[in-house]
Amino acid sequence: MADVFTAYPRNRIAIREVGLRDGLQLTASWPSTEQKRDWVKRDYAAGIRHFEVGSFLPADKVPRFADVREVAEAVDGLGNAHGIALALNQRGATDALSTPVGEITVVVSASQAHNAANVRRTQEQSLAEIANVVNLRDTAGKRTIINAGIAMAFGCSLSGEVPEDAVMRMVDRCFEAGVDMVGLADTVGYAGPRQVASLCARMERHLGGQPYVIHLHDTRGMGIANAAAALDAGCRIFDASLAGLGGCPFAPGATGNIVLEDLIYLAEIQGFDTGIDIEQLIATRQILAEALPDETLCGTLAKAGPPQTLNWRAGAA
């Protein structure tokens, strides 16, 4: 089993840039490899240390991630940076384990209907595949973190309500399969702050300090409010994408992730020192404007800018 606290130290907030993977799933075009490298370098210079670099999928079918190895190597070349990649099966995990990524995300849905649409498997089949990925990692003698992302944890656009008890059962099943950590995804942006607070508080009690990820979408404008609720409930690892890019191809109605820059501002004004420079991140959006001319770039901080007449950063005098 990998030591998750090396990548995610206790009592430290971690904000993960998922734009290079989740953010590019639905875009009409995508950045070149050199633009992706520049994106990583500029994010890193701004203080980002956790990067989802892409998905290990057949390059002929998903060409936007054909350069995932190069992006992973770009992250690995930076000091104290943590690369994360998505793998949907053993073949993808085998490829990921041959790269320097420090974490592999595997996926199972809290909704049976979405699980079938997303990966064409039952939940039981997905759990068996996750166990096989863990075995692959162990057999290879690697310390790579295996993180189970639980999709539709807050409601499903295909089957409706997902009970909290069902989510917690899936959390336990993922740990029984051998994963090192889990993540809860509001894949289609159904959640509200009360629901997020309730599930995160339950995760805090159930996991006893073991880190977990919250992956929020802003489909209905609740993303930042939900992030605030998760912060208050004790969650310390969050996914977000530059300019709010993103969405699931197999989830009707799914739109972008919460905006990276806006989430950092929330964390700072709530007293968490992220070590991230929002102004530098806003400048990095120029890469997206050039590479993705048909995409809407979201974010309130990019429009209004951080306050100029007050010390809003955590720890500011």
Secondary structure as GFF3:
##gff-version 3
##sequence-region A 1 317
A	DSSP	alpha_helix	4	7	.	.	.	ID=ss1
A	DSSP	beta_strand	14	17	.	.	.	ID=ss2
A	DSSP	three_ten_helix	22	24	.	.	.	ID=ss3
A	DSSP	alpha_helix	33	46	.	.	.	ID=ss4
A	DSSP	beta_strand	50	55	.	.	.	ID=ss5
A	DSSP	three_ten_helix	63	65	.	.	.	ID=ss6
A	DSSP	alpha_helix	68	76	.	.	.	ID=ss7
A	DSSP	beta_strand	82	86	.	.	.	ID=ss8
A	DSSP	alpha_helix	90	97	.	.	.	ID=ss9
A	DSSP	beta_strand	103	109	.	.	.	ID=ss10
A	DSSP	alpha_helix	112	119	.	.	.	ID=ss11
A	DSSP	alpha_helix	123	139	.	.	.	ID=ss12
A	DSSP	beta_strand	145	151	.	.	.	ID=ss13
A	DSSP	alpha_helix	164	176	.	.	.	ID=ss14
A	DSSP	beta_strand	181	186	.	.	.	ID=ss15
A	DSSP	alpha_helix	193	207	.	.	.	ID=ss16
A	DSSP	beta_strand	212	216	.	.	.	ID=ss17
A	DSSP	alpha_helix	223	233	.	.	.	ID=ss18
A	DSSP	beta_strand	237	240	.	.	.	ID=ss19
A	DSSP	three_ten_helix	242	244	.	.	.	ID=ss20
A	DSSP	alpha_helix	260	269	.	.	.	ID=ss21
A	DSSP	alpha_helix	278	291	.	.	.	ID=ss22
A	DSSP	alpha_helix	300	304	.	.	.	ID=ss23
###
